Amino acid sequence: MNYSKDEVLAYTQEEDVKFIRLTFCDVFGKQKNVAIMPDELPRAFEYGISFDSSAISGFGDEVHSDLLLHPEPGTLMPFPWRPEHGRVVQMFSNITRPDGTPFPCDTRSLLKRAVSDASKAGLEFTFGAEEEFYLFNLDEKGRPTLTPCDNAGYMDIAPEDRGENVRREICLTLEQMGIRPESSHHEEGPGQNEIDFRYADAMTVADNAMTFQRVVKTVAHRNGLAADFSPKPLEGAPGNGLHVNMSVRPFDNGEAFSGMIAGILKNIEAMTAFLNPTENSYKRLGNHKAPRYISWSHENRSQLIRVPAASGEYRRAELRSPDPLANPYLAFALLIYAGIDGITNKLPLCGPSDINLYTAGPEVLASCKKLPETLSEACAAASSSDFIKAHIPPEILSIYCRKKELLR
């Protein structure tokens, strides 16, 4: 649904829309919105809608608190769970200062810039996302517990899999919103689920990742459950991953694809603070098929980057370290810039690591370079990286790492 401004105005009248949610997120990927009435849409499109940013993490203080939201008409989506009469829709919004200059902490605009820079280099990156989440029961007061909704295992079926109908409702709701899931199944952990999406351009996938979490939490709540996307909600059980599938066009003789992987491997340490943004993230890495070492291989799920068996337009690299609490706009922007670095500088790709890193002996692992093992290590790597400083505004880098220190 790629609407123009005029088509959005017509849609709100024809479909009895009463509330428009102008959606954005803070620098850490936490979703926010402001609801406006249809009569305010022309003003929103022409001038933007002002909001107080002083209470939003990383957005400023009381001295310079006014920012403006500018909705993108092409991102219009209905909320199918709201009434048909008096409908509610959302549009993703860009953020500017009152003088019209882009707000440096608008991470969605950063991804736009990365996509534009890739295009100038003659490259187009596409992404696919695989998100995992747990479904937990609620207590008698409706508060989330850490009791899984079932004890099923990987790809089990009903009645052991009690999340089957919830996943079905999630997928059908997303389809009504113009988002098409590719597959869904029960994951390894008790009450753990996964829904995968077909590849698309970076901005579409990032927007859809934000919408996906909103839909999952809403549908889970409607079914008397709580959805949990945290990296390691249960001790001793698999963590939640955000596996990112990435490919690059044009499809040449493989040099661009190899360069993309080389660029990611070179810069992954510096990017980890943004791909794994909480202390809880580092309890997941190195356990239950989550990577610990900086390596790649064909098909091997013990590696940081796995290249599945495919060719041509279906050839992709799967990065297995990110988790669902990552801000997808920041994550995808950094992955694009890492890919550009590897391709334009013709970085050589090291040989594949065709071993099982989960069972390898200490003499083998001693020669393998590790991902950061704590949030503090990840922030130190980001703060000292020329790559990060070149592509992440100083305001975000300062806020991000300072916030991480506060969360320790």
C-alpha atoms as a printed R data frame, in Angstrom:
    type eleno elety resid chain resno       x       y      z
1   ATOM     1    CA   MET     A     1   0.000   0.000  0.000
2   ATOM     2    CA   ASN     A     2   2.011   2.933 -1.288
3   ATOM     3    CA   TYR     A     3  -0.430   5.816 -0.811
4   ATOM     4    CA   SER     A     4   0.095   9.441 -1.783
5   ATOM     5    CA   LYS     A     5  -0.935  12.288  0.531
6   ATOM     6    CA   ASP     A     6  -4.168  12.838 -1.407
7   ATOM     7    CA   GLU     A     7  -4.950   9.131 -1.326
8   ATOM     8    CA   VAL     A     8  -4.443   9.047  2.449
9   ATOM     9    CA   LEU     A     9  -6.859  11.961  2.866
10  ATOM    10    CA   ALA     A    10  -9.420  10.176  0.677
11  ATOM    11    CA   TYR     A    11  -8.893   6.880  2.512
12  ATOM    12    CA   THR     A    12  -9.582   8.417  5.916
13  ATOM    13    CA   GLN     A    13 -12.911   9.746  4.662
14  ATOM    14    CA   GLU     A    14 -14.003   6.642  2.749
15  ATOM    15    CA   GLU     A    15 -12.984   4.175  5.474
16  ATOM    16    CA   ASP     A    16 -14.337   6.172  8.437
17  ATOM    17    CA   VAL     A    17 -10.903   6.633 10.031
18  ATOM    18    CA   LYS     A    18 -11.106   8.532 13.323
19  ATOM    19    CA   PHE     A    19  -7.560   8.242 14.680
20  ATOM    20    CA   ILE     A    20  -4.188   8.369 12.940
21  ATOM    21    CA   ARG     A    21  -1.233   7.131 14.966
22  ATOM    22    CA   LEU     A    22   1.970   8.937 13.972
23  ATOM    23    CA   THR     A    23   4.546   6.282 14.858
24  ATOM    24    CA   PHE     A    24   8.249   6.674 15.614
25  ATOM    25    CA   CYS     A    25  10.782   5.225 18.061
26  ATOM    26    CA   ASP     A    26  13.431   6.458 20.455
27  ATOM    27    CA   VAL     A    27  17.137   5.806 19.819
28  ATOM    28    CA   PHE     A    28  16.858   2.388 21.490
29  ATOM    29    CA   GLY     A    29  13.992   1.239 19.255
30  ATOM    30    CA   LYS     A    30  11.169   1.622 21.786
31  ATOM    31    CA   GLN     A    31   8.012   2.489 19.885
32  ATOM    32    CA   LYS     A    32   6.152   5.745 20.480
33  ATOM    33    CA   ASN     A    33   3.178   7.423 18.841
34  ATOM    34    CA   VAL     A    34   0.947  10.474 18.850
35  ATOM    35    CA   ALA     A    35  -2.700  10.080 17.798
36  ATOM    36    CA   ILE     A    36  -4.302  12.836 15.718
37  ATOM    37    CA   MET     A    37  -7.793  13.282 14.268
38  ATOM    38    CA   PRO     A    38  -8.389  13.256 10.490
39  ATOM    39    CA   ASP     A    39  -8.908  17.038 10.373
40  ATOM    40    CA   GLU     A    40  -5.271  17.469 11.431
41  ATOM    41    CA   LEU     A    41  -3.855  15.425  8.546
42  ATOM    42    CA   PRO     A    42  -3.373  18.321  6.067
43  ATOM    43    CA   ARG     A    43  -1.407  20.224  8.722
44  ATOM    44    CA   ALA     A    44   0.623  17.113  9.544
45  ATOM    45    CA   PHE     A    45   1.600  16.646  5.905
46  ATOM    46    CA   GLU     A    46   2.455  20.310  5.313
47  ATOM    47    CA   TYR     A    47   4.017  21.432  8.578
48  ATOM    48    CA   GLY     A    48   4.359  18.407 10.840
49  ATOM    49    CA   ILE     A    49   2.873  17.748 14.273
50  ATOM    50    CA   SER     A    50   4.744  19.163 17.248
51  ATOM    51    CA   PHE     A    51   5.488  17.030 20.297
52  ATOM    52    CA   ASP     A    52   7.421  17.383 23.561
53  ATOM    53    CA   SER     A    53  10.561  15.274 23.256
54  ATOM    54    CA   SER     A    54  12.002  16.024 26.694
55  ATOM    55    CA   ALA     A    55  10.538  12.876 28.270
56  ATOM    56    CA   ILE     A    56  11.733  10.536 25.491
57  ATOM    57    CA   SER     A    57  14.987   8.758 26.194
58  ATOM    58    CA   GLY     A    58  17.849  10.334 24.277
59  ATOM    59    CA   PHE     A    59  15.761  13.015 22.560
60  ATOM    60    CA   GLY     A    60  16.720  16.114 24.529
61  ATOM    61    CA   ASP     A    61  15.863  18.175 27.571
62  ATOM    62    CA   GLU     A    62  13.342  20.804 28.580
63  ATOM    63    CA   VAL     A    63  15.371  23.635 26.998
64  ATOM    64    CA   HIS     A    64  15.081  22.376 23.397
65  ATOM    65    CA   SER     A    65  12.151  20.009 23.636
66  ATOM    66    CA   ASP     A    66   9.967  20.782 20.594
67  ATOM    67    CA   LEU     A    67  10.251  18.413 17.641
68  ATOM    68    CA   LEU     A    68   7.984  17.755 14.668
69  ATOM    69    CA   LEU     A    69   6.605  14.504 13.267
70  ATOM    70    CA   HIS     A    70   6.172  14.292  9.485
71  ATOM    71    CA   PRO     A    71   4.090  11.249  8.480
72  ATOM    72    CA   GLU     A    72   5.044   9.261  5.376
73  ATOM    73    CA   PRO     A    73   1.819   8.543  3.448
74  ATOM    74    CA   GLY     A    74   3.295   5.443  1.800
75  ATOM    75    CA   THR     A    75   3.465   3.705  5.202
76  ATOM    76    CA   LEU     A    76  -0.280   3.884  5.973
77  ATOM    77    CA   MET     A    77  -1.531   0.715  7.703
78  ATOM    78    CA   PRO     A    78  -4.877  -0.043  9.362
79  ATOM    79    CA   PHE     A    79  -5.123  -1.642 12.795
80  ATOM    80    CA   PRO     A    80  -7.399  -4.626 12.046
81  ATOM    81    CA   TRP     A    81  -8.071  -5.246 15.742
82  ATOM    82    CA   ARG     A    82  -9.775  -1.853 16.108
83  ATOM    83    CA   PRO     A    83 -13.483  -1.308 15.191
84  ATOM    84    CA   GLU     A    84 -14.386  -0.975 11.489
85  ATOM    85    CA   HIS     A    85 -16.405   2.131 12.318
86  ATOM    86    CA   GLY     A    86 -14.081   4.739 13.748
87  ATOM    87    CA   ARG     A    87 -11.019   2.999 12.386
88  ATOM    88    CA   VAL     A    88  -7.466   3.480 13.613
89  ATOM    89    CA   VAL     A    89  -4.475   3.590 11.257
90  ATOM    90    CA   GLN     A    90  -0.769   4.254 11.641
91  ATOM    91    CA   MET     A    91   1.885   6.007  9.580
92  ATOM    92    CA   PHE     A    92   5.597   5.992 10.274
93  ATOM    93    CA   SER     A    93   6.965   9.489 10.717
94  ATOM    94    CA   ASN     A    94  10.233  11.326 10.189
95  ATOM    95    CA   ILE     A    95  11.412  13.786 12.837
96  ATOM    96    CA   THR     A    96  12.728  17.333 12.344
97  ATOM    97    CA   ARG     A    97  13.601  20.318 14.478
98  ATOM    98    CA   PRO     A    98  11.260  23.354 14.288
99  ATOM    99    CA   ASP     A    99  13.545  24.985 11.700
100 ATOM   100    CA   GLY     A   100  13.085  22.005  9.387
101 ATOM   101    CA   THR     A   101  16.519  20.456  9.843
102 ATOM   102    CA   PRO     A   102  16.583  16.658 10.365
103 ATOM   103    CA   PHE     A   103  16.742  15.540 13.981
104 ATOM   104    CA   PRO     A   104  20.061  13.653 14.380
105 ATOM   105    CA   CYS     A   105  18.567  11.063 16.747
106 ATOM   106    CA   ASP     A   106  15.886  10.015 14.245
107 ATOM   107    CA   THR     A   107  17.192   6.529 13.505
108 ATOM   108    CA   ARG     A   108  14.699   5.976 10.686
109 ATOM   109    CA   SER     A   109  16.278   8.876  8.797
110 ATOM   110    CA   LEU     A   110  19.697   7.304  9.376
111 ATOM   111    CA   LEU     A   111  18.564   4.158  7.578
112 ATOM   112    CA   LYS     A   112  17.214   6.271  4.723
113 ATOM   113    CA   ARG     A   113  20.618   7.884  4.383
114 ATOM   114    CA   ALA     A   114  22.363   4.491  4.386
115 ATOM   115    CA   VAL     A   115  20.067   3.226  1.620
116 ATOM   116    CA   SER     A   116  20.775   6.393 -0.390
117 ATOM   117    CA   ASP     A   117  24.540   6.041  0.105
118 ATOM   118    CA   ALA     A   118  24.371   2.427 -1.060
119 ATOM   119    CA   SER     A   119  22.456   3.498 -4.160
120 ATOM   120    CA   LYS     A   120  25.117   6.109 -4.951
121 ATOM   121    CA   ALA     A   121  27.678   3.299 -4.769
122 ATOM   122    CA   GLY     A   122  25.605   1.284 -7.250
123 ATOM   123    CA   LEU     A   123  24.425  -1.186 -4.608
124 ATOM   124    CA   GLU     A   124  21.055  -2.329 -3.323
125 ATOM   125    CA   PHE     A   125  20.804  -4.356 -0.122
126 ATOM   126    CA   THR     A   126  17.791  -6.477  0.753
127 ATOM   127    CA   PHE     A   127  16.914  -7.942  4.140
128 ATOM   128    CA   GLY     A   128  14.806 -10.664  5.654
129 ATOM   129    CA   ALA     A   129  14.041 -10.976  9.365
130 ATOM   130    CA   GLU     A   130  13.440 -14.020 11.555
131 ATOM   131    CA   GLU     A   131  12.135 -12.974 14.978
132 ATOM   132    CA   GLU     A   132  11.764 -15.233 17.998
133 ATOM   133    CA   PHE     A   133   9.591 -14.560 21.044
134 ATOM   134    CA   TYR     A   134   8.193 -16.323 24.093
135 ATOM   135    CA   LEU     A   135   4.538 -16.547 25.099
136 ATOM   136    CA   PHE     A   136   4.050 -16.469 28.868
137 ATOM   137    CA   ASN     A   137   0.939 -16.914 30.991
138 ATOM   138    CA   LEU     A   138  -0.517 -14.010 32.970
139 ATOM   139    CA   ASP     A   139  -1.170 -14.032 36.700
140 ATOM   140    CA   GLU     A   140  -4.577 -13.461 38.326
141 ATOM   141    CA   LYS     A   141  -4.071  -9.681 38.031
142 ATOM   142    CA   GLY     A   142  -3.229  -9.846 34.327
143 ATOM   143    CA   ARG     A   143   0.498  -9.287 34.813
144 ATOM   144    CA   PRO     A   144   3.124 -11.251 32.832
145 ATOM   145    CA   THR     A   145   4.744 -14.237 34.516
146 ATOM   146    CA   LEU     A   146   7.728 -16.321 33.433
147 ATOM   147    CA   THR     A   147   5.551 -19.430 33.076
148 ATOM   148    CA   PRO     A   148   5.580 -20.525 29.407
149 ATOM   149    CA   CYS     A   149   2.235 -21.181 27.757
150 ATOM   150    CA   ASP     A   150   3.396 -24.696 26.790
151 ATOM   151    CA   ASN     A   151   6.253 -27.190 27.056
152 ATOM   152    CA   ALA     A   152   6.491 -27.959 23.348
153 ATOM   153    CA   GLY     A   153   9.766 -28.183 21.419
154 ATOM   154    CA   TYR     A   154  11.116 -27.363 17.981
155 ATOM   155    CA   MET     A   155   8.403 -27.491 15.289
156 ATOM   156    CA   ASP     A   156   6.063 -29.510 17.537
157 ATOM   157    CA   ILE     A   157   2.369 -29.460 16.725
158 ATOM   158    CA   ALA     A   158  -0.866 -28.969 18.662
159 ATOM   159    CA   PRO     A   159  -2.023 -29.871 21.233
160 ATOM   160    CA   GLU     A   160   1.539 -29.760 22.669
161 ATOM   161    CA   ASP     A   161   2.085 -26.492 20.788
162 ATOM   162    CA   ARG     A   162  -0.369 -24.086 22.392
163 ATOM   163    CA   GLY     A   163   0.920 -21.116 20.426
164 ATOM   164    CA   GLU     A   164  -0.385 -22.417 17.094
165 ATOM   165    CA   ASN     A   165  -3.619 -20.398 17.090
166 ATOM   166    CA   VAL     A   166  -1.834 -17.292 18.363
167 ATOM   167    CA   ARG     A   167   0.695 -17.482 15.509
168 ATOM   168    CA   ARG     A   168  -2.159 -18.013 13.077
169 ATOM   169    CA   GLU     A   169  -3.939 -14.882 14.326
170 ATOM   170    CA   ILE     A   170  -0.677 -12.903 14.194
171 ATOM   171    CA   CYS     A   171  -0.039 -13.949 10.583
172 ATOM   172    CA   LEU     A   172  -3.589 -13.180  9.460
173 ATOM   173    CA   THR     A   173  -3.500  -9.787 11.205
174 ATOM   174    CA   LEU     A   174  -0.196  -8.910  9.530
175 ATOM   175    CA   GLU     A   175  -1.605  -9.962  6.163
176 ATOM   176    CA   GLN     A   176  -4.530  -7.567  6.653
177 ATOM   177    CA   MET     A   177  -1.952  -4.825  7.238
178 ATOM   178    CA   GLY     A   178  -0.137  -5.581  3.991
179 ATOM   179    CA   ILE     A   179   2.714  -7.553  5.627
180 ATOM   180    CA   ARG     A   180   3.168 -11.104  4.366
181 ATOM   181    CA   PRO     A   181   4.828 -13.620  6.703
182 ATOM   182    CA   GLU     A   182   6.728 -16.428  4.994
183 ATOM   183    CA   SER     A   183   6.529 -19.133  7.677
184 ATOM   184    CA   SER     A   184   5.922 -19.714 11.384
185 ATOM   185    CA   HIS     A   185   6.600 -22.492 13.854
186 ATOM   186    CA   HIS     A   186   7.241 -23.403 17.473
187 ATOM   187    CA   GLU     A   187  10.863 -22.866 18.469
188 ATOM   188    CA   GLU     A   188  13.088 -24.937 20.783
189 ATOM   189    CA   GLY     A   189  12.212 -23.253 24.060
190 ATOM   190    CA   PRO     A   190   8.993 -23.902 26.026
191 ATOM   191    CA   GLY     A   191   6.458 -21.370 24.816
192 ATOM   192    CA   GLN     A   192   8.942 -20.021 22.247
193 ATOM   193    CA   ASN     A   193   7.829 -19.122 18.723
194 ATOM   194    CA   GLU     A   194   9.293 -17.840 15.477
195 ATOM   195    CA   ILE     A   195   7.768 -16.027 12.488
196 ATOM   196    CA   ASP     A   196   9.839 -15.346  9.361
197 ATOM   197    CA   PHE     A   197   9.385 -12.815  6.577
198 ATOM   198    CA   ARG     A   198  10.311 -12.754  2.903
199 ATOM   199    CA   TYR     A   199  13.147 -10.432  1.945
200 ATOM   200    CA   ALA     A   200  12.477  -6.823  0.903
201 ATOM   201    CA   ASP     A   201  14.209  -3.446  0.899
202 ATOM   202    CA   ALA     A   202  15.789  -2.307  4.152
203 ATOM   203    CA   MET     A   203  13.240   0.372  5.065
204 ATOM   204    CA   THR     A   204  10.239  -1.879  4.480
205 ATOM   205    CA   VAL     A   205  11.736  -4.674  6.584
206 ATOM   206    CA   ALA     A   206  12.685  -2.295  9.415
207 ATOM   207    CA   ASP     A   207   9.199  -0.732  9.475
208 ATOM   208    CA   ASN     A   208   7.645  -4.200  9.376
209 ATOM   209    CA   ALA     A   209   9.853  -5.385 12.238
210 ATOM   210    CA   MET     A   210   8.514  -2.533 14.369
211 ATOM   211    CA   THR     A   211   4.922  -3.307 13.376
212 ATOM   212    CA   PHE     A   212   5.466  -7.026 13.938
213 ATOM   213    CA   GLN     A   213   6.348  -6.610 17.604
214 ATOM   214    CA   ARG     A   214   3.336  -4.368 18.131
215 ATOM   215    CA   VAL     A   215   1.013  -6.937 16.531
216 ATOM   216    CA   VAL     A   216   2.512  -9.873 18.440
217 ATOM   217    CA   LYS     A   217   2.099  -8.130 21.791
218 ATOM   218    CA   THR     A   218  -1.458  -7.048 20.929
219 ATOM   219    CA   VAL     A   219  -2.584 -10.495 19.727
220 ATOM   220    CA   ALA     A   220  -0.927 -12.234 22.676
221 ATOM   221    CA   HIS     A   221  -2.722  -9.916 25.103
222 ATOM   222    CA   ARG     A   222  -6.053 -10.593 23.357
223 ATOM   223    CA   ASN     A   223  -5.426 -14.300 23.979
224 ATOM   224    CA   GLY     A   224  -4.615 -13.876 27.653
225 ATOM   225    CA   LEU     A   225  -0.846 -14.175 27.191
226 ATOM   226    CA   ALA     A   226   2.215 -11.926 27.279
227 ATOM   227    CA   ALA     A   227   4.766 -11.821 24.441
228 ATOM   228    CA   ASP     A   228   8.395 -11.456 25.496
229 ATOM   229    CA   PHE     A   229  11.106 -10.445 22.992
230 ATOM   230    CA   SER     A   230  13.932 -10.135 25.521
231 ATOM   231    CA   PRO     A   231  17.140 -11.949 24.537
232 ATOM   232    CA   LYS     A   232  17.239 -14.382 27.478
233 ATOM   233    CA   PRO     A   233  13.969 -14.461 29.424
234 ATOM   234    CA   LEU     A   234  14.550 -17.944 30.917
235 ATOM   235    CA   GLU     A   235  17.729 -19.316 32.477
236 ATOM   236    CA   GLY     A   236  18.748 -22.607 30.878
237 ATOM   237    CA   ALA     A   237  16.444 -22.182 27.884
238 ATOM   238    CA   PRO     A   238  17.180 -20.844 24.376
239 ATOM   239    CA   GLY     A   239  17.278 -17.081 23.970
240 ATOM   240    CA   ASN     A   240  15.359 -14.986 21.458
241 ATOM   241    CA   GLY     A   241  17.254 -14.094 18.313
242 ATOM   242    CA   LEU     A   242  16.666 -11.685 15.452
243 ATOM   243    CA   HIS     A   243  18.342 -13.513 12.597
244 ATOM   244    CA   VAL     A   244  19.017 -11.055  9.789
245 ATOM   245    CA   ASN     A   245  19.223 -12.372  6.223
246 ATOM   246    CA   MET     A   246  21.054 -10.012  3.888
247 ATOM   247    CA   SER     A   247  21.876  -9.969  0.175
248 ATOM   248    CA   VAL     A   248  23.250  -7.414 -2.262
249 ATOM   249    CA   ARG     A   249  22.551  -6.482 -5.866
250 ATOM   250    CA   PRO     A   250  23.880  -6.499 -8.532
251 ATOM   251    CA   PHE     A   251  24.418 -10.269 -8.600
252 ATOM   252    CA   ASP     A   252  27.947 -10.373 -9.996
253 ATOM   253    CA   ASN     A   253  30.409 -13.255 -9.936
254 ATOM   254    CA   GLY     A   254  30.220 -13.303 -6.156
255 ATOM   255    CA   GLU     A   255  32.731 -10.550 -5.395
256 ATOM   256    CA   ALA     A   256  30.108  -8.166 -3.997
257 ATOM   257    CA   PHE     A   257  28.554 -10.908 -1.860
258 ATOM   258    CA   SER     A   258  31.939 -11.947 -0.461
259 ATOM   259    CA   GLY     A   259  32.872  -8.311  0.120
260 ATOM   260    CA   MET     A   260  29.625  -7.756  2.037
261 ATOM   261    CA   ILE     A   261  30.392 -10.635  4.390
262 ATOM   262    CA   ALA     A   262  34.006  -9.476  4.801
263 ATOM   263    CA   GLY     A   263  32.823  -5.983  5.709
264 ATOM   264    CA   ILE     A   264  30.418  -7.306  8.329
265 ATOM   265    CA   LEU     A   265  33.076  -9.559  9.878
266 ATOM   266    CA   LYS     A   266  35.542  -6.662  9.991
267 ATOM   267    CA   ASN     A   267  33.109  -4.305 11.754
268 ATOM   268    CA   ILE     A   268  30.970  -6.692 13.819
269 ATOM   269    CA   GLU     A   269  32.694  -5.984 17.150
270 ATOM   270    CA   ALA     A   270  32.015  -2.269 16.832
271 ATOM   271    CA   MET     A   271  28.395  -2.898 15.791
272 ATOM   272    CA   THR     A   272  27.572  -5.353 18.567
273 ATOM   273    CA   ALA     A   273  26.441  -2.698 21.073
274 ATOM   274    CA   PHE     A   274  23.677  -1.785 18.612
275 ATOM   275    CA   LEU     A   275  22.797  -5.362 17.615
276 ATOM   276    CA   ASN     A   276  22.763  -6.626 21.212
277 ATOM   277    CA   PRO     A   277  21.743  -3.593 23.266
278 ATOM   278    CA   THR     A   278  21.155  -4.918 26.810
279 ATOM   279    CA   GLU     A   279  23.077  -6.791 29.489
280 ATOM   280    CA   ASN     A   280  20.591  -9.615 29.005
281 ATOM   281    CA   SER     A   281  21.792  -9.909 25.385
282 ATOM   282    CA   TYR     A   282  25.149 -11.290 26.482
283 ATOM   283    CA   LYS     A   283  23.556 -14.103 28.484
284 ATOM   284    CA   ARG     A   284  22.196 -15.385 25.161
285 ATOM   285    CA   LEU     A   285  25.384 -15.240 23.080
286 ATOM   286    CA   GLY     A   286  27.349 -18.482 23.082
287 ATOM   287    CA   ASN     A   287  24.404 -20.630 24.216
288 ATOM   288    CA   HIS     A   288  21.716 -22.676 22.464
289 ATOM   289    CA   LYS     A   289  22.855 -21.962 18.879
290 ATOM   290    CA   ALA     A   290  23.573 -18.265 19.503
291 ATOM   291    CA   PRO     A   291  27.097 -17.437 18.230
292 ATOM   292    CA   ARG     A   292  30.087 -16.445 20.325
293 ATOM   293    CA   TYR     A   293  32.879 -16.312 17.746
294 ATOM   294    CA   ILE     A   294  33.507 -14.106 14.688
295 ATOM   295    CA   SER     A   295  33.392 -16.584 11.833
296 ATOM   296    CA   TRP     A   296  31.384 -17.702  8.824
297 ATOM   297    CA   SER     A   297  30.601 -20.888  6.977
298 ATOM   298    CA   HIS     A   298  28.218 -22.515  4.502
299 ATOM   299    CA   GLU     A   299  25.028 -23.833  6.134
300 ATOM   300    CA   ASN     A   300  26.726 -24.197  9.556
301 ATOM   301    CA   ARG     A   301  24.455 -22.892 12.341
302 ATOM   302    CA   SER     A   302  27.263 -22.692 14.882
303 ATOM   303    CA   GLN     A   303  28.785 -19.722 13.033
304 ATOM   304    CA   LEU     A   304  28.173 -15.979 13.327
305 ATOM   305    CA   ILE     A   305  27.339 -15.788  9.615
306 ATOM   306    CA   ARG     A   306  25.748 -18.704  7.814
307 ATOM   307    CA   VAL     A   307  25.430 -18.846  4.019
308 ATOM   308    CA   PRO     A   308  22.465 -21.116  3.241
309 ATOM   309    CA   ALA     A   309  22.447 -23.320  0.147
310 ATOM   310    CA   ALA     A   310  20.971 -21.043 -2.548
311 ATOM   311    CA   SER     A   311  22.047 -19.204 -5.687
312 ATOM   312    CA   GLY     A   312  21.243 -16.127 -7.780
313 ATOM   313    CA   GLU     A   313  18.684 -13.770 -6.266
314 ATOM   314    CA   TYR     A   314  18.080 -16.202 -3.375
315 ATOM   315    CA   ARG     A   315  21.712 -16.144 -2.237
316 ATOM   316    CA   ARG     A   316  21.921 -14.596  1.210
317 ATOM   317    CA   ALA     A   317  24.017 -14.356  4.335
318 ATOM   318    CA   GLU     A   318  22.338 -14.967  7.680
319 ATOM   319    CA   LEU     A   319  23.745 -12.973 10.613
320 ATOM   320    CA   ARG     A   320  22.825 -14.864 13.779
321 ATOM   321    CA   SER     A   321  24.008 -12.597 16.596
322 ATOM   322    CA   PRO     A   322  21.367  -9.782 16.763
323 ATOM   323    CA   ASP     A   323  18.436 -10.014 19.164
324 ATOM   324    CA   PRO     A   324  14.904  -8.570 18.969
325 ATOM   325    CA   LEU     A   325  15.624  -5.614 21.281
326 ATOM   326    CA   ALA     A   326  17.921  -4.088 18.648
327 ATOM   327    CA   ASN     A   327  16.661  -0.937 16.942
328 ATOM   328    CA   PRO     A   328  16.174  -2.277 13.375
329 ATOM   329    CA   TYR     A   329  16.857   1.103 11.763
330 ATOM   330    CA   LEU     A   330  20.261   1.377 13.420
331 ATOM   331    CA   ALA     A   331  21.047  -2.297 12.892
332 ATOM   332    CA   PHE     A   332  20.237  -2.307  9.169
333 ATOM   333    CA   ALA     A   333  21.997   1.034  8.576
334 ATOM   334    CA   LEU     A   334  25.204  -0.273 10.138
335 ATOM   335    CA   LEU     A   335  25.003  -3.556  8.228
336 ATOM   336    CA   ILE     A   336  24.595  -1.628  4.960
337 ATOM   337    CA   TYR     A   337  27.610   0.549  5.717
338 ATOM   338    CA   ALA     A   338  29.645  -2.510  6.704
339 ATOM   339    CA   GLY     A   339  28.673  -4.123  3.404
340 ATOM   340    CA   ILE     A   340  29.653  -1.008  1.463
341 ATOM   341    CA   ASP     A   341  32.991  -0.953  3.301
342 ATOM   342    CA   GLY     A   342  33.742  -4.529  2.336
343 ATOM   343    CA   ILE     A   343  32.641  -4.178 -1.293
344 ATOM   344    CA   THR     A   344  34.130  -0.794 -2.203
345 ATOM   345    CA   ASN     A   345  37.427  -1.509 -0.436
346 ATOM   346    CA   LYS     A   346  37.564  -5.043 -1.882
347 ATOM   347    CA   LEU     A   347  38.157  -6.591  1.519
348 ATOM   348    CA   PRO     A   348  39.290 -10.220  1.225
349 ATOM   349    CA   LEU     A   349  36.988 -12.784  2.785
350 ATOM   350    CA   CYS     A   350  38.731 -15.232  5.087
351 ATOM   351    CA   GLY     A   351  38.140 -18.935  4.584
352 ATOM   352    CA   PRO     A   352  35.000 -20.586  5.999
353 ATOM   353    CA   SER     A   353  35.116 -22.172  9.432
354 ATOM   354    CA   ASP     A   354  33.691 -25.596  8.619
355 ATOM   355    CA   ILE     A   355  33.622 -26.925 12.156
356 ATOM   356    CA   ASN     A   356  31.029 -27.169 14.894
357 ATOM   357    CA   LEU     A   357  32.045 -24.395 17.265
358 ATOM   358    CA   TYR     A   358  29.683 -25.716 19.932
359 ATOM   359    CA   THR     A   359  31.631 -28.978 20.249
360 ATOM   360    CA   ALA     A   360  35.137 -27.859 19.231
361 ATOM   361    CA   GLY     A   361  37.925 -28.346 21.756
362 ATOM   362    CA   PRO     A   362  39.719 -25.521 23.597
363 ATOM   363    CA   GLU     A   363  42.785 -25.782 21.340
364 ATOM   364    CA   VAL     A   364  40.592 -24.947 18.324
365 ATOM   365    CA   LEU     A   365  38.591 -22.210 20.035
366 ATOM   366    CA   ALA     A   366  41.736 -20.508 21.351
367 ATOM   367    CA   SER     A   367  42.493 -19.236 17.845
368 ATOM   368    CA   CYS     A   368  38.951 -17.931 17.241
369 ATOM   369    CA   LYS     A   369  38.169 -14.276 17.815
370 ATOM   370    CA   LYS     A   370  35.208 -13.666 20.134
371 ATOM   371    CA   LEU     A   371  32.314 -11.237 20.007
372 ATOM   372    CA   PRO     A   372  32.219  -8.815 22.959
373 ATOM   373    CA   GLU     A   373  31.224 -10.782 26.042
374 ATOM   374    CA   THR     A   374  29.597  -7.956 28.001
375 ATOM   375    CA   LEU     A   375  27.711  -4.790 27.236
376 ATOM   376    CA   SER     A   376  30.609  -2.778 28.630
377 ATOM   377    CA   GLU     A   377  33.025  -4.438 26.188
378 ATOM   378    CA   ALA     A   378  30.630  -3.802 23.299
379 ATOM   379    CA   CYS     A   379  30.276  -0.120 24.197
380 ATOM   380    CA   ALA     A   380  34.053   0.272 24.464
381 ATOM   381    CA   ALA     A   381  34.442  -1.237 20.994
382 ATOM   382    CA   ALA     A   382  31.777   1.093 19.569
383 ATOM   383    CA   SER     A   383  33.208   4.205 21.221
384 ATOM   384    CA   SER     A   384  36.706   3.581 19.860
385 ATOM   385    CA   SER     A   385  35.601   2.638 16.328
386 ATOM   386    CA   ASP     A   386  36.234   4.987 13.399
387 ATOM   387    CA   PHE     A   387  33.585   3.028 11.477
388 ATOM   388    CA   ILE     A   388  30.916   3.800 14.099
389 ATOM   389    CA   LYS     A   389  31.995   7.444 14.378
390 ATOM   390    CA   ALA     A   390  31.710   7.807 10.605
391 ATOM   391    CA   HIS     A   391  28.143   6.491 10.418
392 ATOM   392    CA   ILE     A   392  26.495   7.094 13.801
393 ATOM   393    CA   PRO     A   393  25.939  10.745 14.812
394 ATOM   394    CA   PRO     A   394  27.914  11.725 17.919
395 ATOM   395    CA   GLU     A   395  24.637  12.517 19.698
396 ATOM   396    CA   ILE     A   396  23.462   8.902 19.322
397 ATOM   397    CA   LEU     A   397  26.836   7.380 20.163
398 ATOM   398    CA   SER     A   398  27.106   9.508 23.301
399 ATOM   399    CA   ILE     A   399  23.530   8.831 24.403
400 ATOM   400    CA   TYR     A   400  23.694   5.162 23.542
401 ATOM   401    CA   CYS     A   401  26.855   4.313 25.426
402 ATOM   402    CA   ARG     A   402  26.022   6.563 28.361
403 ATOM   403    CA   LYS     A   403  22.629   4.896 28.624
404 ATOM   404    CA   LYS     A   404  24.289   1.477 28.502
405 ATOM   405    CA   GLU     A   405  26.546   2.481 31.372
406 ATOM   406    CA   LEU     A   406  23.467   3.466 33.374
407 ATOM   407    CA   LEU     A   407  21.891   0.083 32.653
408 ATOM   408    CA   ARG     A   408  24.876  -1.928 33.897
